[in-house]
Amino acid sequence: MVVNDAMNEQEPGRGERQASVPAVVPRVFSEVRRADERLVSLVQERPVATLCAVAAVGYLIGRVATRLG
């Protein structure tokens, strides 16, 4: 454990970042939930446009994958 203590001393603020991580988790969950709700409402409002966009993205990913492989 001496190594961990030495690393904390070398990197100022590292312990502070680790302590604030649990405080960030609820905010991240709420942002993900909000993005999910926006995505669901977009699909419900414009299903054809969403389907076309997803098909175009899939096509592009397929083209890039075949070029790399």
N, CA, C and O atoms as a CHARMM CRD file, in Angstrom:
* protein
*
  276
    1    1 MET  N      0.79600  -1.19900   0.00000 PROA 1      0.00000
    2    1 MET  CA     0.00000   0.00000   0.00000 PROA 1      0.00000
    3    1 MET  C      0.84300   1.26900   0.00000 PROA 1      0.00000
    4    1 MET  O      0.33000   2.36200  -0.23900 PROA 1      0.00000
    5    2 VAL  N      2.10900   1.12300   0.26400 PROA 2      0.00000
    6    2 VAL  CA     2.99700   2.27400   0.24600 PROA 2      0.00000
    7    2 VAL  C      3.06100   2.85500  -1.16000 PROA 2      0.00000
    8    2 VAL  O      3.16800   4.07100  -1.32100 PROA 2      0.00000
    9    3 VAL  N      2.99800   2.00500  -2.17300 PROA 3      0.00000
   10    3 VAL  CA     3.05800   2.47300  -3.55200 PROA 3      0.00000
   11    3 VAL  C      1.86100   3.36300  -3.85900 PROA 3      0.00000
   12    3 VAL  O      2.01800   4.41100  -4.48500 PROA 3      0.00000
   13    4 ASN  N      0.67200   2.96400  -3.42800 PROA 4      0.00000
   14    4 ASN  CA    -0.52300   3.77500  -3.67400 PROA 4      0.00000
   15    4 ASN  C     -0.43100   5.12800  -2.99000 PROA 4      0.00000
   16    4 ASN  O     -0.82800   6.14200  -3.56200 PROA 4      0.00000
   17    5 ASP  N      0.08800   5.15100  -1.77000 PROA 5      0.00000
   18    5 ASP  CA     0.23400   6.41600  -1.07100 PROA 5      0.00000
   19    5 ASP  C      1.23300   7.31200  -1.79300 PROA 5      0.00000
   20    5 ASP  O      1.03400   8.52400  -1.88300 PROA 5      0.00000
   21    6 ALA  N      2.29300   6.72500  -2.30000 PROA 6      0.00000
   22    6 ALA  CA     3.29500   7.50700  -3.02100 PROA 6      0.00000
   23    6 ALA  C      2.71500   8.05800  -4.31000 PROA 6      0.00000
   24    6 ALA  O      3.02600   9.18400  -4.69700 PROA 6      0.00000
   25    7 MET  N      1.87500   7.27500  -4.98000 PROA 7      0.00000
   26    7 MET  CA     1.26000   7.74300  -6.22000 PROA 7      0.00000
   27    7 MET  C      0.28800   8.89000  -5.93700 PROA 7      0.00000
   28    7 MET  O      0.21100   9.84000  -6.71600 PROA 7      0.00000
   29    8 ASN  N     -0.44500   8.81100  -4.84300 PROA 8      0.00000
   30    8 ASN  CA    -1.36100   9.89700  -4.48700 PROA 8      0.00000
   31    8 ASN  C     -0.61100  11.18200  -4.19600 PROA 8      0.00000
   32    8 ASN  O     -1.09300  12.27100  -4.50800 PROA 8      0.00000
   33    9 GLU  N      0.57200  11.06100  -3.59800 PROA 9      0.00000
   34    9 GLU  CA     1.35900  12.25300  -3.30800 PROA 9      0.00000
   35    9 GLU  C      1.91600  12.86200  -4.58300 PROA 9      0.00000
   36    9 GLU  O      2.04600  14.08300  -4.67600 PROA 9      0.00000
   37   10 GLN  N      2.24800  12.03400  -5.56600 PROA 10     0.00000
   38   10 GLN  CA     2.81000  12.53700  -6.81200 PROA 10     0.00000
   39   10 GLN  C      1.75700  13.20900  -7.68500 PROA 10     0.00000
   40   10 GLN  O      2.08400  14.11800  -8.44800 PROA 10     0.00000
   41   11 GLU  N      0.51200  12.78400  -7.59000 PROA 11     0.00000
   42   11 GLU  CA    -0.54800  13.32200  -8.42800 PROA 11     0.00000
   43   11 GLU  C     -1.51000  14.13300  -7.56400 PROA 11     0.00000
   44   11 GLU  O     -2.44100  13.57600  -6.98300 PROA 11     0.00000
   45   12 PRO  N     -1.29200  15.41800  -7.47800 PROA 12     0.00000
   46   12 PRO  CA    -2.18800  16.22200  -6.64200 PROA 12     0.00000
   47   12 PRO  C     -3.58900  16.23100  -7.22900 PROA 12     0.00000
   48   12 PRO  O     -3.77300  16.33500  -8.44200 PROA 12     0.00000
   49   13 GLY  N     -4.57200  16.11900  -6.34600 PROA 13     0.00000
   50   13 GLY  CA    -5.95900  16.16000  -6.77700 PROA 13     0.00000
   51   13 GLY  C     -6.53000  14.81200  -7.15500 PROA 13     0.00000
   52   13 GLY  O     -7.72600  14.70300  -7.42500 PROA 13     0.00000
   53   14 ARG  N     -5.70800  13.79300  -7.18100 PROA 14     0.00000
   54   14 ARG  CA    -6.20600  12.48400  -7.59100 PROA 14     0.00000
   55   14 ARG  C     -7.21500  11.94600  -6.59100 PROA 14     0.00000
   56   14 ARG  O     -8.25000  11.41200  -6.98900 PROA 14     0.00000
   57   15 GLY  N     -6.93900  12.07200  -5.32000 PROA 15     0.00000
   58   15 GLY  CA    -7.87100  11.61200  -4.30000 PROA 15     0.00000
   59   15 GLY  C     -9.17900  12.38000  -4.33800 PROA 15     0.00000
   60   15 GLY  O    -10.24000  11.83000  -4.04100 PROA 15     0.00000
   61   16 GLU  N     -9.10200  13.64700  -4.70300 PROA 16     0.00000
   62   16 GLU  CA   -10.30400  14.46400  -4.79800 PROA 16     0.00000
   63   16 GLU  C    -11.17800  13.99700  -5.95700 PROA 16     0.00000
   64   16 GLU  O    -12.40300  14.00600  -5.83700 PROA 16     0.00000
   65   17 ARG  N    -10.58500  13.59200  -7.06700 PROA 17     0.00000
   66   17 ARG  CA   -11.35900  13.09800  -8.20100 PROA 17     0.00000
   67   17 ARG  C    -12.05200  11.80600  -7.83700 PROA 17     0.00000
   68   17 ARG  O    -13.21800  11.61400  -8.18200 PROA 17     0.00000
   69   18 GLN  N    -11.36200  10.91500  -7.14800 PROA 18     0.00000
   70   18 GLN  CA   -11.96700   9.65000  -6.77200 PROA 18     0.00000
   71   18 GLN  C    -13.11500   9.86700  -5.80600 PROA 18     0.00000
   72   18 GLN  O    -14.10200   9.13300  -5.85400 PROA 18     0.00000
   73   19 ALA  N    -13.01500  10.83500  -4.94800 PROA 19     0.00000
   74   19 ALA  CA   -14.07700  11.09300  -3.98000 PROA 19     0.00000
   75   19 ALA  C    -15.30700  11.67900  -4.66300 PROA 19     0.00000
   76   19 ALA  O    -16.42300  11.47600  -4.18600 PROA 19     0.00000
   77   20 SER  N    -15.13200  12.39900  -5.76500 PROA 20     0.00000
   78   20 SER  CA   -16.27100  13.02800  -6.41000 PROA 20     0.00000
   79   20 SER  C    -16.95200  12.11900  -7.42500 PROA 20     0.00000
   80   20 SER  O    -18.01800  12.46700  -7.93500 PROA 20     0.00000
   81   21 VAL  N    -16.37200  10.97700  -7.72800 PROA 21     0.00000
   82   21 VAL  CA   -16.97000  10.07300  -8.71800 PROA 21     0.00000
   83   21 VAL  C    -18.36800   9.61900  -8.29100 PROA 21     0.00000
   84   21 VAL  O    -19.27600   9.67400  -9.12000 PROA 21     0.00000
   85   22 PRO  N    -18.59700   9.17700  -7.06300 PROA 22     0.00000
   86   22 PRO  CA   -19.95800   8.76600  -6.70100 PROA 22     0.00000
   87   22 PRO  C    -20.97800   9.90800  -6.81700 PROA 22     0.00000
   88   22 PRO  O    -22.16200   9.65100  -7.03200 PROA 22     0.00000
   89   23 ALA  N    -20.54700  11.12800  -6.68200 PROA 23     0.00000
   90   23 ALA  CA   -21.46600  12.25100  -6.81400 PROA 23     0.00000
   91   23 ALA  C    -21.85400  12.47800  -8.27000 PROA 23     0.00000
   92   23 ALA  O    -22.90700  13.05800  -8.53700 PROA 23     0.00000
   93   24 VAL  N    -21.03900  12.03900  -9.20800 PROA 24     0.00000
   94   24 VAL  CA   -21.29500  12.23900 -10.62900 PROA 24     0.00000
   95   24 VAL  C    -22.24700  11.18200 -11.17600 PROA 24     0.00000
   96   24 VAL  O    -22.97700  11.45100 -12.13000 PROA 24     0.00000
   97   25 VAL  N    -22.25600  10.00000 -10.59900 PROA 25     0.00000
   98   25 VAL  CA   -23.03000   8.88500 -11.13000 PROA 25     0.00000
   99   25 VAL  C    -24.51500   9.21700 -11.26500 PROA 25     0.00000
  100   25 VAL  O    -25.07300   8.95100 -12.32900 PROA 25     0.00000
  101   26 PRO  N    -25.18700   9.77500 -10.27200 PROA 26     0.00000
  102   26 PRO  CA   -26.61000  10.09400 -10.45700 PROA 26     0.00000
  103   26 PRO  C    -26.85200  11.10100 -11.58400 PROA 26     0.00000
  104   26 PRO  O    -27.85300  11.01600 -12.29600 PROA 26     0.00000
  105   27 ARG  N    -25.93700  12.04300 -11.73800 PROA 27     0.00000
  106   27 ARG  CA   -26.08700  13.02600 -12.81300 PROA 27     0.00000
  107   27 ARG  C    -25.95100  12.36300 -14.17900 PROA 27     0.00000
  108   27 ARG  O    -26.67700  12.70200 -15.11300 PROA 27     0.00000
  109   28 VAL  N    -25.02000  11.41800 -14.29200 PROA 28     0.00000
  110   28 VAL  CA   -24.84500  10.69600 -15.55300 PROA 28     0.00000
  111   28 VAL  C    -26.09200   9.87600 -15.85800 PROA 28     0.00000
  112   28 VAL  O    -26.54900   9.84800 -17.00000 PROA 28     0.00000
  113   29 PHE  N    -26.64400   9.21100 -14.85500 PROA 29     0.00000
  114   29 PHE  CA   -27.86500   8.43200 -15.06800 PROA 29     0.00000
  115   29 PHE  C    -29.01200   9.32000 -15.52700 PROA 29     0.00000
  116   29 PHE  O    -29.77500   8.93400 -16.41300 PROA 29     0.00000
  117   30 SER  N    -29.14400  10.49200 -14.94300 PROA 30     0.00000
  118   30 SER  CA   -30.23900  11.37600 -15.35000 PROA 30     0.00000
  119   30 SER  C    -30.03400  11.88700 -16.77100 PROA 30     0.00000
  120   30 SER  O    -31.00400  12.04700 -17.51100 PROA 30     0.00000
  121   31 GLU  N    -28.78800  12.14500 -17.16500 PROA 31     0.00000
  122   31 GLU  CA   -28.51600  12.58100 -18.54100 PROA 31     0.00000
  123   31 GLU  C    -28.80600  11.46300 -19.53800 PROA 31     0.00000
  124   31 GLU  O    -29.35500  11.71500 -20.61100 PROA 31     0.00000
  125   32 VAL  N    -28.44500  10.24100 -19.19300 PROA 32     0.00000
  126   32 VAL  CA   -28.72300   9.10400 -20.07500 PROA 32     0.00000
  127   32 VAL  C    -30.22900   8.89600 -20.19500 PROA 32     0.00000
  128   32 VAL  O    -30.73300   8.63300 -21.28600 PROA 32     0.00000
  129   33 ARG  N    -30.93900   9.01000 -19.09600 PROA 33     0.00000
  130   33 ARG  CA   -32.39800   8.86400 -19.11700 PROA 33     0.00000
  131   33 ARG  C    -33.03200   9.94200 -19.98600 PROA 33     0.00000
  132   33 ARG  O    -33.95800   9.66200 -20.74700 PROA 33     0.00000
  133   34 ARG  N    -32.53800  11.17100 -19.87500 PROA 34     0.00000
  134   34 ARG  CA   -33.07600  12.27000 -20.67600 PROA 34     0.00000
  135   34 ARG  C    -32.79300  12.04600 -22.16700 PROA 34     0.00000
  136   34 ARG  O    -33.66000  12.30100 -23.00300 PROA 34     0.00000
  137   35 ALA  N    -31.59700  11.57700 -22.50500 PROA 35     0.00000
  138   35 ALA  CA   -31.26200  11.28900 -23.90200 PROA 35     0.00000
  139   35 ALA  C    -32.12400  10.16100 -24.44100 PROA 35     0.00000
  140   35 ALA  O    -32.54000  10.20300 -25.59900 PROA 35     0.00000
  141   36 ASP  N    -32.39800   9.15300 -23.62300 PROA 36     0.00000
  142   36 ASP  CA   -33.26700   8.05300 -24.03700 PROA 36     0.00000
  143   36 ASP  C    -34.67800   8.54800 -24.32300 PROA 36     0.00000
  144   36 ASP  O    -35.29200   8.15100 -25.31300 PROA 36     0.00000
  145   37 GLU  N    -35.18900   9.41400 -23.45800 PROA 37     0.00000
  146   37 GLU  CA   -36.53000   9.95600 -23.67000 PROA 37     0.00000
  147   37 GLU  C    -36.60100  10.77900 -24.95400 PROA 37     0.00000
  148   37 GLU  O    -37.59300  10.70700 -25.68000 PROA 37     0.00000
  149   38 ARG  N    -35.55800  11.55900 -25.24000 PROA 38     0.00000
  150   38 ARG  CA   -35.52900  12.34300 -26.47700 PROA 38     0.00000
  151   38 ARG  C    -35.47900  11.44100 -27.69200 PROA 38     0.00000
  152   38 ARG  O    -36.14000  11.71000 -28.69500 PROA 38     0.00000
  153   39 LEU  N    -34.69600  10.36700 -27.61000 PROA 39     0.00000
  154   39 LEU  CA   -34.59500   9.43100 -28.72000 PROA 39     0.00000
  155   39 LEU  C    -35.92400   8.73000 -28.97300 PROA 39     0.00000
  156   39 LEU  O    -36.34000   8.58300 -30.12200 PROA 39     0.00000
  157   40 VAL  N    -36.58200   8.30400 -27.92300 PROA 40     0.00000
  158   40 VAL  CA   -37.87600   7.63700 -28.07200 PROA 40     0.00000
  159   40 VAL  C    -38.89300   8.58900 -28.68700 PROA 40     0.00000
  160   40 VAL  O    -39.66000   8.19000 -29.56300 PROA 40     0.00000
  161   41 SER  N    -38.91100   9.83400 -28.24200 PROA 41     0.00000
  162   41 SER  CA   -39.87700  10.78600 -28.80700 PROA 41     0.00000
  163   41 SER  C    -39.55800  11.08400 -30.27100 PROA 41     0.00000
  164   41 SER  O    -40.47600  11.26400 -31.07100 PROA 41     0.00000
  165   42 LEU  N    -38.28400  11.13900 -30.63700 PROA 42     0.00000
  166   42 LEU  CA   -37.91000  11.35200 -32.03700 PROA 42     0.00000
  167   42 LEU  C    -38.38900  10.20500 -32.91000 PROA 42     0.00000
  168   42 LEU  O    -38.92500  10.43000 -33.99500 PROA 42     0.00000
  169   43 VAL  N    -38.19900   8.98000 -32.44300 PROA 43     0.00000
  170   43 VAL  CA   -38.62600   7.81800 -33.21600 PROA 43     0.00000
  171   43 VAL  C    -40.14600   7.79700 -33.34500 PROA 43     0.00000
  172   43 VAL  O    -40.66600   7.42800 -34.39800 PROA 43     0.00000
  173   44 GLN  N    -40.86300   8.18400 -32.30200 PROA 44     0.00000
  174   44 GLN  CA   -42.32200   8.20100 -32.36500 PROA 44     0.00000
  175   44 GLN  C    -42.83600   9.29700 -33.29200 PROA 44     0.00000
  176   44 GLN  O    -43.84000   9.10700 -33.97800 PROA 44     0.00000
  177   45 GLU  N    -42.15800  10.44000 -33.31800 PROA 45     0.00000
  178   45 GLU  CA   -42.60400  11.54600 -34.15900 PROA 45     0.00000
  179   45 GLU  C    -42.26000  11.33300 -35.62500 PROA 45     0.00000
  180   45 GLU  O    -43.05800  11.66500 -36.50100 PROA 45     0.00000
  181   46 ARG  N    -41.08100  10.78200 -35.90400 PROA 46     0.00000
  182   46 ARG  CA   -40.60100  10.63100 -37.28900 PROA 46     0.00000
  183   46 ARG  C    -40.03300   9.23100 -37.51300 PROA 46     0.00000
  184   46 ARG  O    -38.81800   9.07400 -37.62800 PROA 46     0.00000
  185   47 PRO  N    -40.89200   8.20800 -37.57700 PROA 47     0.00000
  186   47 PRO  CA   -40.37100   6.84200 -37.70500 PROA 47     0.00000
  187   47 PRO  C    -39.68800   6.56900 -39.04700 PROA 47     0.00000
  188   47 PRO  O    -38.68100   5.86200 -39.08800 PROA 47     0.00000
  189   48 VAL  N    -40.21400   7.11200 -40.13400 PROA 48     0.00000
  190   48 VAL  CA   -39.63300   6.84800 -41.45300 PROA 48     0.00000
  191   48 VAL  C    -38.26300   7.52100 -41.57600 PROA 48     0.00000
  192   48 VAL  O    -37.30600   6.90800 -42.05000 PROA 48     0.00000
  193   49 ALA  N    -38.17600   8.76000 -41.15400 PROA 49     0.00000
  194   49 ALA  CA   -36.89600   9.47000 -41.22200 PROA 49     0.00000
  195   49 ALA  C    -35.85300   8.78600 -40.33600 PROA 49     0.00000
  196   49 ALA  O    -34.68500   8.68900 -40.71300 PROA 49     0.00000
  197   50 THR  N    -36.27100   8.31500 -39.16600 PROA 50     0.00000
  198   50 THR  CA   -35.34600   7.62400 -38.26900 PROA 50     0.00000
  199   50 THR  C    -34.86700   6.32400 -38.89700 PROA 50     0.00000
  200   50 THR  O    -33.68500   5.98900 -38.81400 PROA 50     0.00000
  201   51 LEU  N    -35.78300   5.59200 -39.52600 PROA 51     0.00000
  202   51 LEU  CA   -35.41600   4.34400 -40.17200 PROA 51     0.00000
  203   51 LEU  C    -34.42600   4.58900 -41.31400 PROA 51     0.00000
  204   51 LEU  O    -33.45700   3.84600 -41.47000 PROA 51     0.00000
  205   52 CYS  N    -34.66900   5.62400 -42.10100 PROA 52     0.00000
  206   52 CYS  CA   -33.74800   5.96400 -43.19500 PROA 52     0.00000
  207   52 CYS  C    -32.37400   6.35900 -42.66000 PROA 52     0.00000
  208   52 CYS  O    -31.35300   5.96200 -43.22200 PROA 52     0.00000
  209   53 ALA  N    -32.34100   7.13100 -41.58700 PROA 53     0.00000
  210   53 ALA  CA   -31.06300   7.54900 -41.00400 PROA 53     0.00000
  211   53 ALA  C    -30.29500   6.35400 -40.46200 PROA 53     0.00000
  212   53 ALA  O    -29.08100   6.25900 -40.64500 PROA 53     0.00000
  213   54 VAL  N    -30.99100   5.45000 -39.80200 PROA 54     0.00000
  214   54 VAL  CA   -30.32800   4.26400 -39.25300 PROA 54     0.00000
  215   54 VAL  C    -29.81400   3.37800 -40.37900 PROA 54     0.00000
  216   54 VAL  O    -28.71800   2.82600 -40.28100 PROA 54     0.00000
  217   55 ALA  N    -30.59600   3.23600 -41.45300 PROA 55     0.00000
  218   55 ALA  CA   -30.15400   2.43200 -42.59200 PROA 55     0.00000
  219   55 ALA  C    -28.91200   3.05800 -43.23800 PROA 55     0.00000
  220   55 ALA  O    -27.98500   2.34100 -43.61500 PROA 55     0.00000
  221   56 ALA  N    -28.89000   4.38300 -43.36800 PROA 56     0.00000
  222   56 ALA  CA   -27.73400   5.05600 -43.96100 PROA 56     0.00000
  223   56 ALA  C    -26.48500   4.87500 -43.09800 PROA 56     0.00000
  224   56 ALA  O    -25.40100   4.61900 -43.62100 PROA 56     0.00000
  225   57 VAL  N    -26.63200   5.00600 -41.79800 PROA 57     0.00000
  226   57 VAL  CA   -25.49000   4.81700 -40.90100 PROA 57     0.00000
  227   57 VAL  C    -25.00100   3.37100 -40.97300 PROA 57     0.00000
  228   57 VAL  O    -23.79600   3.12400 -41.00600 PROA 57     0.00000
  229   58 GLY  N    -25.92200   2.42600 -40.99800 PROA 58     0.00000
  230   58 GLY  CA   -25.54500   1.01800 -41.12100 PROA 58     0.00000
  231   58 GLY  C    -24.81600   0.73200 -42.41900 PROA 58     0.00000
  232   58 GLY  O    -23.84900  -0.02900 -42.44000 PROA 58     0.00000
  233   59 TYR  N    -25.28100   1.34300 -43.51000 PROA 59     0.00000
  234   59 TYR  CA   -24.61800   1.18200 -44.80200 PROA 59     0.00000
  235   59 TYR  C    -23.18700   1.71900 -44.75500 PROA 59     0.00000
  236   59 TYR  O    -22.25400   1.07400 -45.23200 PROA 59     0.00000
  237   60 LEU  N    -23.03200   2.90700 -44.17400 PROA 60     0.00000
  238   60 LEU  CA   -21.69400   3.49400 -44.07600 PROA 60     0.00000
  239   60 LEU  C    -20.76300   2.64500 -43.21900 PROA 60     0.00000
  240   60 LEU  O    -19.59700   2.45400 -43.56600 PROA 60     0.00000
  241   61 ILE  N    -21.26600   2.14300 -42.11700 PROA 61     0.00000
  242   61 ILE  CA   -20.44900   1.28700 -41.24700 PROA 61     0.00000
  243   61 ILE  C    -20.06100   0.01600 -41.99500 PROA 61     0.00000
  244   61 ILE  O    -18.92900  -0.45400 -41.88200 PROA 61     0.00000
  245   62 GLY  N    -20.99100  -0.53400 -42.75100 PROA 62     0.00000
  246   62 GLY  CA   -20.69800  -1.72300 -43.54500 PROA 62     0.00000
  247   62 GLY  C    -19.64100  -1.45200 -44.59200 PROA 62     0.00000
  248   62 GLY  O    -18.75600  -2.28200 -44.80200 PROA 62     0.00000
  249   63 ARG  N    -19.71300  -0.31200 -45.25100 PROA 63     0.00000
  250   63 ARG  CA   -18.71500   0.03300 -46.26100 PROA 63     0.00000
  251   63 ARG  C    -17.32900   0.19300 -45.64400 PROA 63     0.00000
  252   63 ARG  O    -16.33800  -0.28200 -46.19900 PROA 63     0.00000
  253   64 VAL  N    -17.26300   0.85500 -44.50900 PROA 64     0.00000
  254   64 VAL  CA   -15.97500   1.04900 -43.83600 PROA 64     0.00000
  255   64 VAL  C    -15.42800  -0.30000 -43.36000 PROA 64     0.00000
  256   64 VAL  O    -14.22900  -0.55900 -43.47000 PROA 64     0.00000
  257   65 ALA  N    -16.29500  -1.14800 -42.83800 PROA 65     0.00000
  258   65 ALA  CA   -15.84600  -2.45400 -42.34500 PROA 65     0.00000
  259   65 ALA  C    -15.32000  -3.32600 -43.47000 PROA 65     0.00000
  260   65 ALA  O    -14.34500  -4.05100 -43.27400 PROA 65     0.00000
  261   66 THR  N    -15.93800  -3.27700 -44.64400 PROA 66     0.00000
  262   66 THR  CA   -15.44900  -4.08700 -45.75800 PROA 66     0.00000
  263   66 THR  C    -14.12200  -3.55400 -46.29400 PROA 66     0.00000
  264   66 THR  O    -13.29900  -4.32600 -46.78600 PROA 66     0.00000
  265   67 ARG  N    -13.91100  -2.25900 -46.20300 PROA 67     0.00000
  266   67 ARG  CA   -12.63300  -1.69200 -46.66400 PROA 67     0.00000
  267   67 ARG  C    -11.49500  -2.07800 -45.71300 PROA 67     0.00000
  268   67 ARG  O    -10.36800  -2.31400 -46.14800 PROA 67     0.00000
  269   68 LEU  N    -11.79300  -2.13900 -44.43600 PROA 68     0.00000
  270   68 LEU  CA   -10.76500  -2.47700 -43.45900 PROA 68     0.00000
  271   68 LEU  C    -10.45500  -3.96500 -43.44400 PROA 68     0.00000
  272   68 LEU  O     -9.32500  -4.36700 -43.16300 PROA 68     0.00000
  273   69 GLY  N    -11.44900  -4.77700 -43.74400 PROA 69     0.00000
  274   69 GLY  CA   -11.29700  -6.23100 -43.62400 PROA 69     0.00000
  275   69 GLY  C    -10.80900  -6.89400 -44.80600 PROA 69     0.00000
  276   69 GLY  O    -10.64700  -8.11500 -44.80700 PROA 69     0.00000
